[in-house]
Amino acid sequence: MTSKEIARLACEAMEEKKAQDVKIINIENISTLADYFIIASGSNRNQVQAMADNVSEVLGKAGAEQRQMEGYQNANWILMDYRDVVIHIFDEENRLFYDLERIWRDGSLISREELN
């Protein structure tokens, strides 16, 4: 699977669980960490965990290997590492606090349509 396909499926999986304010940042030209950062919010702990569960299920069925997941128990910031795609699922308060969009502003914000 390409990183673009993983990113597309991850976005779809989060949107199925009513993800809020999904942002896709292409960082392949500014970092060796990954090709894409995907940032999304949920309104409460249960929704944040449901989004992470659905991403794991959808990407697992598609054959994408999850390297690591952090923060699931607290569910205020879940980080999911799929090598070239790193997914950040926040509750609203922590998303504002950490402001990853600002930190990675040198990357290119892309639309969902650009992943198709």
C-alpha positions as a Markdown table, in Angstrom:
| # | Residue | x | y | z |
|---|---|---|---|---|
| 1 | Met | 0.0 | 0.0 | 0.0 |
| 2 | Thr | 1.2 | 3.5 | -0.7 |
| 3 | Ser | 1.2 | 6.2 | 1.9 |
| 4 | Lys | -1.4 | 8.0 | 0.0 |
| 5 | Glu | -3.7 | 5.0 | 0.1 |
| 6 | Ile | -3.2 | 4.6 | 3.8 |
| 7 | Ala | -3.9 | 8.3 | 4.4 |
| 8 | Arg | -7.1 | 8.1 | 2.3 |
| 9 | Leu | -8.4 | 5.0 | 4.2 |
| 10 | Ala | -7.5 | 6.5 | 7.6 |
| 11 | Cys | -9.4 | 9.7 | 6.8 |
| 12 | Glu | -12.4 | 7.7 | 5.6 |
| 13 | Ala | -12.3 | 5.5 | 8.8 |
| 14 | Met | -12.2 | 8.6 | 11.1 |
| 15 | Glu | -15.0 | 10.3 | 9.1 |
| 16 | Glu | -17.2 | 7.2 | 9.6 |
| 17 | Lys | -16.9 | 8.0 | 13.3 |
| 18 | Lys | -17.8 | 11.7 | 12.9 |
| 19 | Ala | -14.2 | 13.0 | 13.1 |
| 20 | Gln | -14.1 | 16.8 | 13.4 |
| 21 | Asp | -11.7 | 19.2 | 11.6 |
| 22 | Val | -9.6 | 16.5 | 9.8 |
| 23 | Lys | -6.4 | 18.0 | 8.4 |
| 24 | Ile | -3.9 | 16.3 | 6.1 |
| 25 | Ile | -0.4 | 17.7 | 6.1 |
| 26 | Asn | 2.0 | 16.5 | 3.4 |
| 27 | Ile | 5.4 | 16.6 | 5.1 |
| 28 | Glu | 7.4 | 14.4 | 2.7 |
| 29 | Asn | 9.5 | 17.3 | 1.4 |
| 30 | Ile | 10.3 | 18.7 | 4.9 |
| 31 | Ser | 10.8 | 15.6 | 7.1 |
| 32 | Thr | 12.0 | 12.1 | 7.0 |
| 33 | Leu | 9.5 | 11.1 | 9.7 |
| 34 | Ala | 6.6 | 10.4 | 7.4 |
| 35 | Asp | 4.9 | 11.5 | 4.2 |
| 36 | Tyr | 1.6 | 12.6 | 5.9 |
| 37 | Phe | 0.4 | 13.7 | 9.2 |
| 38 | Ile | -3.3 | 13.4 | 9.7 |
| 39 | Ile | -4.8 | 15.4 | 12.5 |
| 40 | Ala | -8.4 | 15.0 | 13.7 |
| 41 | Ser | -10.5 | 15.8 | 16.7 |
| 42 | Gly | -13.2 | 14.0 | 18.7 |
| 43 | Ser | -15.6 | 15.6 | 21.1 |
| 44 | Asn | -15.1 | 13.1 | 24.0 |
| 45 | Arg | -12.9 | 10.2 | 25.1 |
| 46 | Asn | -15.3 | 7.5 | 23.7 |
| 47 | Gln | -15.4 | 9.2 | 20.2 |
| 48 | Val | -11.6 | 9.5 | 20.1 |
| 49 | Gln | -11.2 | 5.8 | 21.0 |
| 50 | Ala | -13.9 | 4.8 | 18.5 |
| 51 | Met | -12.0 | 6.8 | 15.7 |
| 52 | Ala | -8.7 | 5.0 | 16.6 |
| 53 | Asp | -10.5 | 1.6 | 16.7 |
| 54 | Asn | -12.0 | 2.1 | 13.3 |
| 55 | Val | -8.7 | 3.3 | 11.8 |
| 56 | Ser | -7.0 | 0.2 | 13.2 |
| 57 | Glu | -9.7 | -2.1 | 11.9 |
| 58 | Val | -9.9 | -0.6 | 8.4 |
| 59 | Leu | -6.2 | -0.3 | 7.8 |
| 60 | Gly | -5.6 | -3.8 | 9.3 |
| 61 | Lys | -8.1 | -5.3 | 6.9 |
| 62 | Ala | -6.3 | -3.4 | 4.0 |
| 63 | Gly | -3.0 | -4.9 | 5.1 |
| 64 | Ala | -1.3 | -1.8 | 6.5 |
| 65 | Glu | 1.0 | -2.5 | 9.4 |
| 66 | Gln | 0.6 | -0.4 | 12.5 |
| 67 | Arg | 4.0 | 0.1 | 14.1 |
| 68 | Gln | 2.8 | 1.7 | 17.3 |
| 69 | Met | -0.2 | 3.3 | 19.0 |
| 70 | Glu | 0.2 | 5.6 | 22.0 |
| 71 | Gly | -2.3 | 7.3 | 24.3 |
| 72 | Tyr | -5.2 | 5.0 | 23.8 |
| 73 | Gln | -6.1 | 4.7 | 27.5 |
| 74 | Asn | -6.2 | 8.4 | 28.3 |
| 75 | Ala | -7.7 | 9.2 | 24.8 |
| 76 | Asn | -6.8 | 12.9 | 25.0 |
| 77 | Trp | -4.2 | 12.4 | 22.2 |
| 78 | Ile | -3.9 | 9.1 | 20.4 |
| 79 | Leu | -0.9 | 8.8 | 18.1 |
| 80 | Met | -1.0 | 6.0 | 15.5 |
| 81 | Asp | 2.2 | 5.2 | 13.5 |
| 82 | Tyr | 1.8 | 3.6 | 10.1 |
| 83 | Arg | 5.4 | 4.3 | 9.0 |
| 84 | Asp | 4.9 | 6.9 | 6.3 |
| 85 | Val | 1.5 | 8.1 | 7.8 |
| 86 | Val | 1.2 | 9.3 | 11.3 |
| 87 | Ile | -2.3 | 9.9 | 12.7 |
| 88 | His | -3.0 | 12.2 | 15.6 |
| 89 | Ile | -6.5 | 12.0 | 17.1 |
| 90 | Phe | -7.1 | 14.6 | 19.8 |
| 91 | Asp | -9.8 | 15.7 | 22.1 |
| 92 | Glu | -10.6 | 19.3 | 21.4 |
| 93 | Glu | -8.7 | 20.8 | 24.4 |
| 94 | Asn | -5.5 | 19.0 | 23.7 |
| 95 | Arg | -5.6 | 19.8 | 20.0 |
| 96 | Leu | -5.7 | 23.5 | 20.7 |
| 97 | Phe | -2.9 | 23.2 | 23.3 |
| 98 | Tyr | -0.5 | 21.2 | 21.1 |
| 99 | Asp | -1.4 | 23.0 | 17.9 |
| 100 | Leu | 0.4 | 20.6 | 15.5 |
| 101 | Glu | -0.9 | 22.5 | 12.5 |
| 102 | Arg | 1.3 | 25.4 | 13.6 |
| 103 | Ile | 4.3 | 23.3 | 14.4 |
| 104 | Trp | 4.1 | 21.6 | 10.9 |
| 105 | Arg | 3.1 | 24.7 | 9.0 |
| 106 | Asp | 6.0 | 24.2 | 6.6 |
| 107 | Gly | 4.2 | 21.2 | 5.3 |
| 108 | Ser | 1.5 | 21.4 | 2.6 |
| 109 | Leu | -2.1 | 21.3 | 3.8 |
| 110 | Ile | -3.9 | 19.1 | 1.3 |
| 111 | Ser | -7.5 | 18.2 | 0.7 |
| 112 | Arg | -9.1 | 14.8 | 0.9 |
| 113 | Glu | -9.7 | 14.9 | -2.8 |
| 114 | Glu | -5.9 | 15.0 | -3.4 |
| 115 | Leu | -5.6 | 11.6 | -1.8 |
| 116 | Asn | -7.9 | 10.0 | -4.4 |
